[in-house]
Amino acid sequence: MTCSCESGHNHNQVNPYVPYRMKIKDVIIENPEKDLKTFILNFLNPEEEKSFTYIPGQFAEVSVFGVGEAPFGIASSPTEKGVVSFTVKKLGQVTSSLHMLEKGDVIGLRGPLGNSWPIEKLVNKNLVIISGGFAFTTLRSFLYYALDPENRKLFKNITVVYGARNPDQLLYKAELSEWSKRDDLDLKLTIDRGVEGWNGIVGFVPAVTEQVVKEASNTVALVCGPPVMIKFTIPVLKKIGFTPDDIYTSLEMKMKCGIGMCGRCNIGSKFVCKDGPVFSLKELEELPAEY
């Protein structure tokens, strides 16, 4: 499988600065605080829909007209035809404006941008997918892709460790429930501290990873979460026996303009938006420790 987007922009889009017009098909509120929402978008132009091809792990710039744009990892999978989804936490001006929009409203989308999870390197491997909080978006994209009937046979055992502060903060609850019933996926959900009514695992993601993952041979780890989670998970993976070549992480939180123009996402010689957001640990170990 070849990635047509190594250079960090979509060759199909005539002008990378001009957004596609997207209609909000649905808005899913992900938590009681209502500050996490998933926006499911349709293309207004069917021709543009055909030309928009992406790979799990890529991101896009979402714009609220008259307010601005912000980068988000694509949460949907290319196997979900006709829709593109993003899960957005309400933090700043753009995200707050986005959160005020409703079904039927029109917004902009530029992309896809950046590189992807290294799918060709994952074929015939066991996979360990590790995530925390609302960083689960592009891993949801990959999981959805990997579990598609056409693709599931490409990968061996899939183990997922996904944690949040409390059960309310876990994203995609309906899907997690479905995935937990599958026999071709080992899903471990964990929360930081026990609460009434929670019968699952209690503990921080790095500790749970150490309990659950026993074997690193023929296995690749995909890690995406808050920086502190990544920081404490990497040593655990190394201890289990993973090499820096077999650990991939996404530096989504470093994203800015998406096409290497603004210079605000660089780490050493790399631009996260053009060379990333996905990097192997081997690549990151050769860069200044800014992530």
Phi and psi in degrees as a GROMACS rama.xvg file:
@    title "Ramachandran Plot"
@    xaxis  label "Phi"
@    yaxis  label "Psi"
@TYPE xy
-108.298  146.38  THR-2
-97.7275  119.072  CYS-3
-82.247  1.36824  SER-4
-120.866  27.2237  CYS-5
-57.6455  -31.2743  GLU-6
-80.3914  1.3441  SER-7
88.462  11.6813  GLY-8
-147.213  165.113  HIS-9
-89.9145  114.95  ASN-10
-66.1271  -20.992  HIS-11
-76.5427  -23.8462  ASN-12
-84.1465  122.231  GLN-13
-61.4936  -46.8815  VAL-14
-126.087  114.329  ASN-15
-64.9552  -13.5007  PRO-16
-86.6684  -16.3383  TYR-17
-96.2874  119.983  VAL-18
-77.8931  151.442  PRO-19
-70.5915  148.755  TYR-20
-92.485  126.08  ARG-21
-122.767  141.607  MET-22
-102.621  137.316  LYS-23
-75.3322  113.584  ILE-24
-82.6857  -36.8644  LYS-25
-160.354  154.142  ASP-26
-127.035  123.275  VAL-27
-109.208  122.911  ILE-28
-82.364  124.068  ILE-29
-94.6599  -17.5798  GLU-30
-147.839  161.614  ASN-31
-59.9668  -32.5611  PRO-32
-70.7467  -14.2914  GLU-33
61.6512  23.1291  LYS-34
-101.165  7.31499  ASP-35
-126.203  116.953  LEU-36
-133.24  143.326  LYS-37
-102.646  125.703  THR-38
-103.664  121.384  PHE-39
-103.209  120.306  ILE-40
-114.269  145.05  LEU-41
-112.904  150.17  ASN-42
-76.0689  137.914  PHE-43
-75.7938  -29.5423  LEU-44
-110.052  114.2  ASN-45
-59.3634  -30.5025  PRO-46
-65.8355  -40.4511  GLU-47
-66.407  -36.5017  GLU-48
-58.512  -42.4464  GLU-49
-62.8543  -37.1022  LYS-50
-85.1494  -9.01377  SER-51
-88.7105  97.4971  PHE-52
-117.118  136.607  THR-53
-143.865  168.801  TYR-54
-124.837  142.204  ILE-55
-51.1678  133.852  PRO-56
111.109  -20.2887  GLY-57
-76.6019  167.044  GLN-58
-130.297  177.223  PHE-59
-149.154  161.774  ALA-60
-95.4535  125.269  GLU-61
-106.885  129.684  VAL-62
-119.318  138.705  SER-63
-101.03  116.097  VAL-64
-59.4239  131.8  PHE-65
87.0695  -7.33045  GLY-66
-116.537  -48.7331  VAL-67
145.672  -171.733  GLY-68
-134.164  160.024  GLU-69
-147.306  150.593  ALA-70
-87.4562  138.376  PRO-71
-140.087  143.987  PHE-72
-66.8608  142.235  GLY-73
-77.0989  123.598  ILE-74
-91.4524  -20.8909  ALA-75
-80.8658  171.058  SER-76
-111.584  149.261  SER-77
-58.0743  -18.983  PRO-78
-77.9348  -11.9565  THR-79
-92.2852  95.5208  GLU-80
-70.5599  139.385  LYS-81
85.1369  -8.1324  GLY-82
-128.682  152.789  VAL-83
-130.547  129.686  VAL-84
-120.99  149.551  SER-85
-137.603  141.171  PHE-86
-108.867  124.816  THR-87
-123.489  127.972  VAL-88
-93.4993  137.15  LYS-89
-75.9562  110.107  LYS-90
-131.475  -51.9175  LEU-91
-121.46  -157.148  GLY-92
-66.0674  -48.7319  GLN-93
-66.1089  -45.6132  VAL-94
-66.928  -35.3645  THR-95
-65.2365  -40.6191  SER-96
-66.0164  -39.7424  SER-97
-61.6601  -41.6423  LEU-98
-65.2053  -19.4781  HIS-99
-84.7299  -12.16  MET-100
-79.4945  161.127  LEU-101
-131.516  173.402  GLU-102
-50.4825  131.853  LYS-103
98.7562  -20.6344  GLY-104
-69.8846  155.898  ASP-105
-111.148  132.287  VAL-106
-131.818  178.077  ILE-107
-108.728  155.486  GLY-108
-142.868  123.85  LEU-109
-115.34  126.029  ARG-110
153.89  -164.13  GLY-111
-73.5537  157.068  PRO-112
-127.32  159.25  LEU-113
75.9394  -178.881  GLY-114
-94.7199  -169.527  ASN-115
-130.923  175.51  SER-116
-60.0507  142.92  TRP-117
-78.8262  72.2594  PRO-118
-57.4835  -40.3567  ILE-119
-64.4602  -26.0526  GLU-120
-82.8015  -8.8065  LYS-121
-97.0928  -11.3997  LEU-122
-63.8789  136.152  VAL-123
65.043  19.1441  ASN-124
-110.894  157.517  LYS-125
-77.3315  144.292  ASN-126
-121.158  135.974  LEU-127
-118.158  118.087  VAL-128
-110.691  120.834  ILE-129
-124.725  127.158  ILE-130
-149.872  158.009  SER-131
-139.495  143.7  GLY-132
61.6807  -144.635  GLY-133
-89.3963  15.8332  PHE-134
-84.2526  7.61245  ALA-135
-76.8916  -0.915543  PHE-136
-61.1471  -57.9794  THR-137
-72.9821  -20.0671  THR-138
-76.1709  -32.3258  LEU-139
-61.7451  -42.6039  ARG-140
-57.3626  -47.9005  SER-141
-66.3891  -43.301  PHE-142
-61.1142  -44.6339  LEU-143
-59.7272  -40.3071  TYR-144
-65.3382  -46.6371  TYR-145
-68.1664  -31.6412  ALA-146
-86.1396  -5.98941  LEU-147
-60.3593  137.253  ASP-148
-51.8657  -32.8663  PRO-149
-68.5608  -29.8942  GLU-150
-106.522  -19.8192  ASN-151
-57.1724  -34.1139  ARG-152
-69.2516  -13.7899  LYS-153
-71.9201  -23.0377  LEU-154
-118.56  149.531  PHE-155
-83.8016  -132.945  LYS-156
-67.8254  139.018  ASN-157
-119.445  120.877  ILE-158
-115.274  133.163  THR-159
-120.454  126.943  VAL-160
-114.694  114.558  VAL-161
-131.004  124.147  TYR-162
-126.539  157.258  GLY-163
-148.976  169.013  ALA-164
-58.7979  -43.7913  ARG-165
-149.727  168.271  ASN-166
-57.5589  -31.4204  PRO-167
-62.0806  -27.9625  ASP-168
-89.1855  -2.0287  GLN-169
-72.221  131.164  LEU-170
-81.3097  162.945  LEU-171
53.782  49.9097  TYR-172
-58.5773  -40.0379  LYS-173
-63.2245  -40.62  ALA-174
-70.4419  -40.4112  GLU-175
-57.6484  -40.3735  LEU-176
-62.635  -43.5889  SER-177
-64.3305  -46.0917  GLU-178
-63.4653  -33.4726  TRP-179
-65.195  -19.346  SER-180
-89.0997  -8.86656  LYS-181
-78.7433  145.417  ARG-182
-96.5727  -0.872076  ASP-183
-106.349  22.5587  ASP-184
-151.895  130.608  LEU-185
-105.313  99.8673  ASP-186
-100.204  119.72  LEU-187
-114.152  108.716  LYS-188
-98.4737  137.706  LEU-189
-138.609  150.811  THR-190
-123.549  155.276  ILE-191
-63.6384  -42.1688  ASP-192
-136.458  143.607  ARG-193
-63.3188  143.428  GLY-194
-134.127  160.217  VAL-195
-60.2919  134.614  GLU-196
89.8172  -5.77797  GLY-197
-96.2223  118.274  TRP-198
-105.171  3.01663  ASN-199
-85.0259  -160.84  GLY-200
-75.786  144.677  ILE-201
-119.702  126.365  VAL-202
155.417  161.446  GLY-203
-75.4802  151.346  PHE-204
-53.279  -45.9488  VAL-205
-59.5423  -41.2332  PRO-206
-66.7463  -41.0018  ALA-207
-66.4496  -38.8898  VAL-208
-57.7654  -43.4018  THR-209
-63.709  -35.7328  GLU-210
-72.7072  -36.717  GLN-211
-89.4398  -40.9622  VAL-212
-94.1232  115.081  VAL-213
-106.794  -11.9931  LYS-214
-141.645  134.159  GLU-215
-112.29  -6.56565  ALA-216
-71.9432  137.022  SER-217
52.9058  34.2534  ASN-218
-128.99  139.657  THR-219
-118.789  138.299  VAL-220
-106.967  132.979  ALA-221
-112.228  122.317  LEU-222
-124.848  128.676  VAL-223
-148.89  124.926  CYS-224
-175.992  -170.64  GLY-225
-60.5788  148.864  PRO-226
-50.6477  -40.0033  PRO-227
-66.347  -35.0018  VAL-228
-66.2798  -45.1387  MET-229
-60.5632  -44.5454  ILE-230
-56.5902  -40.5659  LYS-231
-89.9099  -15.1538  PHE-232
-82.3769  -36.1728  THR-233
-56.612  -49.0834  ILE-234
-60.5438  -34.0742  PRO-235
-63.5799  -45.4734  VAL-236
-63.4153  -40.2034  LEU-237
-63.2959  -40.7811  LYS-238
-62.5586  -37.9197  LYS-239
-68.7762  -23.4668  ILE-240
121.958  6.7282  GLY-241
-71.2644  140.009  PHE-242
-91.2172  159.346  THR-243
-58.163  -22.1179  PRO-244
-71.0321  -22.8367  ASP-245
-106.148  13.6559  ASP-246
-121.354  123.443  ILE-247
-120.599  140.884  TYR-248
-137.306  161.417  THR-249
-115.922  127.157  SER-250
-98.5361  50.2264  LEU-251
-56.7393  -33.5854  GLU-252
-69.94  -7.46132  MET-253
-89.5736  -4.5748  LYS-254
-65.5344  141.547  MET-255
-131.265  -93.0232  LYS-256
-81.3233  -27.9115  CYS-257
94.5558  -13.3343  GLY-258
-131.47  23.7082  ILE-259
72.6879  19.1558  GLY-260
-95.5115  -34.2241  MET-261
-86.1026  -20.4032  CYS-262
74.5546  9.09653  GLY-263
-89.1281  -4.27774  ARG-264
-110.44  12.384  CYS-265
-78.2345  145.058  ASN-266
-126.344  109.925  ILE-267
59.8363  -125.582  GLY-268
-88.1089  -3.53832  SER-269
-101.481  144.577  LYS-270
-101.143  123.596  PHE-271
-59.5199  -36.27  VAL-272
-73.8982  -28.4221  CYS-273
-100.4  -38.8496  LYS-274
-89.9716  -16.4913  ASP-275
-123.713  -152.23  GLY-276
-78.1282  -9.94069  PRO-277
-89.3501  127.513  VAL-278
-131.335  148.562  PHE-279
-78.5255  156.665  SER-280
-61.9544  -32.5121  LEU-281
-58.5311  -44.9237  LYS-282
-62.8247  -43.6202  GLU-283
-67.0309  -33.4942  LEU-284
-68.3081  -16.4948  GLU-285
-91.7479  -0.288352  GLU-286
-109.623  163.901  LEU-287
-58.896  144.623  PRO-288
-79.3405  71.3003  ALA-289
-101.529  -13.7387  GLU-290
